[in-house]
Amino acid sequence: MGENGHHLIHIHRETFFREVIADQVFWLKLLCIVAAIVLPGFALYREYIYDDWANRIDQIRYFLPMTIITPLWIYCRLNEVRHITFTQILLDLSALLIAMSRMVVAFIPFSGHMVFLAYTFMSTKSNWYRVFAMMLLLDTTYFKWIVWGSFLNWGFGLAIAITLAKLRKRRNAES
């Protein structure tokens, strides 16, 4: 396309996003750390007040780590803000929203945990994050295979994650 208006708009969108976010990285990272502490507390409080949480300990053990790892992943992405493209951000948001949609659209057979954890494991540079994500991937696999016998959801979630991660990697190679 060369130097037409579309190309210039694309460049400005990328630059604008990076500069706006880059100026706020410290505060956004602090917010992520606070969220990784506060969200699990709220989740536990909700389970304790509204449900018979002693009988739901497996559910709590399965869902609670997601309230910790999600803000920590955002924290890691903020470290990459100057090197990330708008398309990569859209792919990140797609993975997050697809994973979260599983809470609302339960009849679609995929694991939101697998989508989020596998995608972020494959697309995040931080070693400490990848270790944490791998531990939760193993935990998710245990629950899906051993506790619930849910091989199909696990496999579809992994396939979605691999597809999104490959798209992100291809976009990374192009930039």
C-alpha positions as CSV (number, residue, x, y, z in Angstrom):
1,M,0.0,0.0,0.0
2,G,2.9,2.3,0.4
3,E,2.4,5.8,1.7
4,N,-1.4,6.0,1.4
5,G,-3.6,7.2,4.2
6,H,-4.4,3.7,5.4
7,H,-0.8,2.9,6.1
8,L,-0.2,6.1,8.0
9,I,-3.3,5.6,10.1
10,H,-2.0,2.1,11.0
11,I,1.3,3.6,12.1
12,H,-0.3,6.3,14.2
13,R,-2.7,3.8,15.9
14,E,0.3,1.6,16.9
15,T,2.4,4.6,18.1
16,F,-0.5,6.2,20.0
17,F,-1.4,3.0,21.8
18,R,2.2,2.4,22.8
19,E,2.8,5.9,24.1
20,V,-0.5,6.1,26.0
21,I,0.1,2.8,27.8
22,A,3.8,3.3,28.2
23,D,3.2,6.5,30.2
24,Q,1.0,4.5,32.6
25,V,2.9,1.3,32.9
26,F,4.0,1.7,36.6
27,W,0.5,2.3,37.8
28,L,-1.0,-0.4,35.6
29,K,1.5,-2.9,36.9
30,L,0.8,-1.9,40.5
31,L,-2.9,-2.4,39.8
32,C,-2.2,-5.9,38.4
33,I,-0.2,-6.8,41.6
34,V,-3.1,-5.5,43.8
35,A,-5.6,-7.4,41.7
36,A,-3.6,-10.6,42.0
37,I,-3.9,-10.3,45.8
38,V,-7.5,-8.9,46.1
39,L,-9.4,-10.9,43.5
40,P,-8.6,-14.3,45.1
41,G,-9.8,-12.8,48.5
42,F,-13.1,-11.7,47.0
43,A,-13.5,-15.1,45.3
44,L,-12.9,-16.9,48.5
45,Y,-15.2,-14.6,50.4
46,R,-17.9,-15.2,47.9
47,E,-17.6,-19.0,48.1
48,Y,-17.5,-18.8,51.9
49,I,-20.6,-16.6,52.2
50,Y,-22.8,-18.0,49.5
51,D,-22.0,-21.6,49.0
52,D,-21.2,-24.7,51.0
53,W,-17.5,-24.2,50.3
54,A,-16.3,-27.2,52.2
55,N,-18.1,-29.4,49.6
56,R,-16.8,-27.3,46.8
57,I,-13.1,-27.4,47.6
58,D,-12.2,-28.9,44.2
59,Q,-14.1,-26.2,42.4
60,I,-12.3,-23.5,44.5
61,R,-8.9,-25.1,43.9
62,Y,-9.7,-25.2,40.1
63,F,-10.9,-21.6,39.7
64,L,-9.1,-19.6,42.3
65,P,-5.6,-19.7,40.6
66,M,-7.1,-18.0,37.6
67,T,-7.9,-15.0,39.7
68,I,-4.2,-14.8,40.4
69,I,-2.6,-15.7,37.1
70,T,-4.7,-13.4,34.9
71,P,-3.6,-10.1,36.4
72,L,0.0,-11.5,36.5
73,W,-0.2,-12.2,32.8
74,I,-1.4,-8.6,32.2
75,Y,1.6,-7.5,34.3
76,C,3.9,-9.5,32.0
77,R,2.3,-8.0,28.9
78,L,2.9,-4.5,30.3
79,N,6.6,-5.3,30.3
80,E,6.3,-5.8,26.5
81,V,4.2,-2.7,25.7
82,R,6.9,-1.0,23.6
83,H,7.4,-4.1,21.4
84,I,3.8,-5.3,21.0
85,T,1.7,-4.6,18.0
86,F,-1.9,-3.7,17.8
87,T,-2.7,-7.0,16.1
88,Q,-1.0,-8.9,18.9
89,I,-3.0,-7.0,21.5
90,L,-6.2,-8.0,19.6
91,L,-5.1,-11.7,19.7
92,D,-4.3,-11.4,23.4
93,L,-7.8,-10.0,24.0
94,S,-9.3,-12.6,21.8
95,A,-7.7,-15.4,23.9
96,L,-8.8,-13.8,27.1
97,L,-12.4,-13.2,25.9
98,I,-12.7,-16.7,24.4
99,A,-11.5,-18.2,27.7
100,M,-13.8,-16.0,29.8
101,S,-16.8,-16.7,27.5
102,R,-16.7,-20.3,28.8
103,M,-18.3,-19.0,32.0
104,V,-21.3,-17.6,30.1
105,V,-21.6,-20.0,27.1
106,A,-21.2,-23.4,28.8
107,F,-22.6,-25.5,26.0
108,I,-19.6,-24.9,23.7
109,P,-17.2,-27.8,24.3
110,F,-13.8,-26.2,25.1
111,S,-11.9,-25.5,28.2
112,G,-11.5,-21.8,29.0
113,H,-8.6,-22.7,31.3
114,M,-6.8,-24.5,28.5
115,V,-7.3,-21.6,26.1
116,F,-6.0,-19.0,28.5
117,L,-3.2,-21.0,30.1
118,A,-1.8,-22.7,27.0
119,Y,-2.0,-19.5,24.9
120,T,-0.3,-17.4,27.6
121,F,2.3,-20.1,28.2
122,M,3.2,-20.1,24.5
123,S,3.1,-16.4,24.0
124,T,4.7,-14.9,27.1
125,K,8.4,-14.3,27.4
126,S,8.6,-14.2,31.2
127,N,10.2,-17.4,32.6
128,W,8.5,-17.1,36.1
129,Y,5.1,-16.6,34.4
130,R,5.7,-19.7,32.2
131,V,6.6,-21.8,35.2
132,F,3.4,-20.7,37.0
133,A,1.3,-21.3,33.8
134,M,2.8,-24.7,33.3
135,M,1.9,-25.7,36.9
136,L,-1.7,-24.6,36.3
137,L,-1.8,-26.4,32.9
138,L,-0.8,-29.6,34.7
139,D,-3.4,-28.9,37.4
140,T,-6.1,-28.2,34.7
141,T,-5.1,-31.4,32.9
142,Y,-5.5,-33.4,36.2
143,F,-9.0,-32.0,36.7
144,K,-10.1,-32.4,33.1
145,W,-8.8,-35.9,32.7
146,I,-8.8,-37.5,36.1
147,V,-11.6,-35.7,38.1
148,W,-14.1,-34.9,35.3
149,G,-13.1,-37.2,32.4
150,S,-13.4,-34.2,30.1
151,F,-10.9,-35.0,27.3
152,L,-12.9,-33.2,24.5
153,N,-13.1,-29.8,26.3
154,W,-9.4,-30.1,27.1
155,G,-8.4,-30.9,23.5
156,F,-10.6,-28.2,21.9
157,G,-9.2,-25.6,24.4
158,L,-5.7,-26.6,23.6
159,A,-6.4,-26.4,19.8
160,I,-7.8,-22.9,20.1
161,A,-4.8,-21.8,22.2
162,I,-2.3,-23.2,19.7
163,T,-4.1,-21.5,16.8
164,L,-4.1,-18.1,18.5
165,A,-0.4,-18.5,19.6
166,K,0.6,-19.4,16.0
167,L,-1.2,-16.4,14.7
168,R,0.5,-14.2,17.3
169,K,3.9,-15.7,16.5
170,R,3.4,-15.1,12.8
171,R,2.4,-11.5,13.5
172,N,5.6,-11.1,15.7
173,A,7.7,-12.4,12.8
174,E,6.1,-9.9,10.4
175,S,6.8,-6.9,12.6
